[in-house]
Amino acid sequence: MAEEKKLFKVTIDNITVEVEPGTTILNAARQIGGDVTPPAMCYYSKLKGSGGKCRTCLVEVAAGSTADPRPMPKLVASCRTNVMDGMIVKNITSEKVQDARAGVVEFLLINHPLDCPICDQAGECHLQDLSYEHGKEGTRFEFAKRTFKKHDLGPYIQLHMTRCILCYRCVFVAEQLTNSRVHGVLDRGDHAEIATYIEKALDNDFIGNVIDVCPVGALTDKTFRFKNRVWFTKPVNASCNCDKCSGKVHLWMRGDEVLRVTARKDQWGEVEDWICNTCRFERKDIKDWTIEGPVKVNRHSVISQGHYVGLKKPNETFSRVMNGRQPKLLMDIHSVSEVNRSDVNLAAIPGPAHSTDFEKKKEG
Amino acid sequence: MRVKLLLKDAHVEGIRYYDTYRKQGGYAAVEKALKMTPEAIVEEVKKSGLRGRGGAGFPTGMKWSFIAKPEGIPRHLVCNADESEPGTFKDRYLMEFIPHLLIEGLIISSFALGSNATYIYIRGEYAWIPDILEQAIVEAKAHGFLGKNILGSGFDCEIYVQRGAGAYICGEETALIESLEGKRGNPRIKPPFPAVKGVWDRPTVVNNVETLSAVVPIINLGGEEYAKIGVGRSTGTKLISACGNINKPGVYEIDMTISVEEFIYSDEYCGGIANGKRLKACIPGGSSVPILPANLLLKTAKGETRYMNYESLSDGGFATGSMMGSGGFIVYDEDQCVVRNTYTLARFYRHESCGQCSPCREGTGWMEKILKNIDSGKGKMSDIDLLWDIQRKIEGNTICPLGDAAAWPVAAAIRHFRDEFEWHVLNPEECLRRNYGLAHYADAREVVA
């Protein structure tokens, strides 16, 4: 094709990027990367029709296009708004956006149980990341959180409806990956829930992918349930000859034991290739897999430790809280444990950290 | 004598049936319109300045001219009869008593838009009205106004009545389209707008019952004549469904030149406040629009008389004005409690939120819980500011206007009646026993007299 496509120039937070027509603001921002990218809880680039629901990716459009430079009156969902040539978008540079986003985070959290200590998703949870980065400390919600009747989704998938933020991703997965969707959203408003209408197991070959797309711990892997915390497991790239799917997976290992199998995810936490249920739930033996190498986790999750370096330690406030007394039996865990030294940026180390990483630092 | 266009024959016995309707000059507009070109009809509607009667007040002619006309793809007209706004019951009156007026308007509009299959989406709670409409359709068909080759013009049109299942959200046009397609009534994310991709991805126009009925007098009179009725950009007549503490609740047709004061107090319309009470507040356009205290309702902030039209009611923006909305005129007398009223509305919006986007799903429930506390004397002072902050974070950040509709009543109640909220917090026991009363926003009319 000799015909040259005209690229659209779009400026996001004063950074200009050229993208193809038809790109959404969110995807244009992802091309820039870094802090400029709005968070997305419901949008999933691999699922058609997703997005627009969670409202965390709201941005301000300061100028619609070169042809029509009027600003848009409302904040727009960047995942569902296409760029125009000459569009000027404000994300982190807009106070309005920051304020609205903090509001959305608060809304998402008021009915979320915040049971992270017992949640299998903790550590790789997008809602955790979102609230760390955009939320406010403390809550103003003083009422009982809503609860749901438990639904059983079969032997592989555990549903915790209380954690759900109704992103609809799992509904799209069932609709687009499987030939019959048996679960969906029942009811409406704040009592809307993900369920099968009459108790039914989800048993399609590719239905396991709902676990990977779930941004929170609402859908988790029953074969991994309560087995381990994700930050103690080491992800490695592995593959196998599977007749149903690509066979390209992440194995989450502890020692030689395969604790969990998930699809490979890119830097935005999105699945690269969908995997089948057999790979995900049945192949838990290291002999089933060809290991290709360690995974570089570069999403802002506690798996990539070191992300929260520079957090203020509570030392200074102890005496104030305890009316001037100093705690007697308080150990500074950072000085006791070798592997918890905060001056070592674990994120900077390629692959899983090893004790040698700490030794080297000491010498140097 | 006030002009009446839609309800001029409403008093005639048997107007529900074809024979009487025809005798009163019905279906003359169809005969006239089918001799015109579709473009000419759209042009007439544009000239008439008709604005959507469903609430937003968008110019109908302009909406019609936006419809995409791709080759080989059918277009559809959908009549939005999902009238669920609390306080609004004008469409019900039209459909129940003069169904042929709507059918006539639908035939003309379908011809203008090129829709061969036209749908009436009616709310589930109007359980008996679909039968009336279907009978009217059968009658119209028997007389050659529907079906194949209408009046020899070569234009085919069928009208189908689709019942909703009882959801306020399905009055939002894209949710209505989803529901019409047989899916869950979740609003779609726009763009694409229905004029490009609507029902089954075909270009679609969704219009309110009253809007489509108003097309009949526009064709009969001509667009320019129609535009002479009313004032400024508020042309034609508007149906107002008045309810609340008034002597004569009901559906009234006004020509938008009368003042709010006249509408409430004249015997032709509401006939004054019931039981000799005084006016406290009013929601002038259906439950979603901001409530106004009596002093701001009768006179604008500038001290001018407020009239019953789009511009005058929204004079002063949301700070001191409201909206025409869908014409659900809800009047409160001095005995009514604004906090209780706001709680009732918040409960409605919480119940009707589709749950698709987070600010609306979580925010409406939260507001309801706080308002319930304040109403039952368990509130705190900080709750009032919290409510204000929540509504601010819902408004404008949702997919569809339901979020705004839930936020505005709360915002307006706090804006104009903050002292009443504070009184509820300060007098937790007394507020359960008696009402806050009139205070400074009392009926300006009575104070002057």
Interface residues (C-beta under 8 A of the other chain):
Chain A: G51 G52 K53 C54 R55 T56 L58 K74 L75 A77 R80 D99 A100 G103 V104 E106 F107 L108 I110 N111 R140 F141 F143 R146 I165 L166 Y168 G184 V185 D187 R188 G189 D190 H191 A192
Chain B: A167 I169 R184 I189 R350 H351 E352 S353 C354 G355 Q356 C357 S358 P359 R361 E362 G363 T364 G365 W366 K369 L386 K393 G396 N397 T398 I399
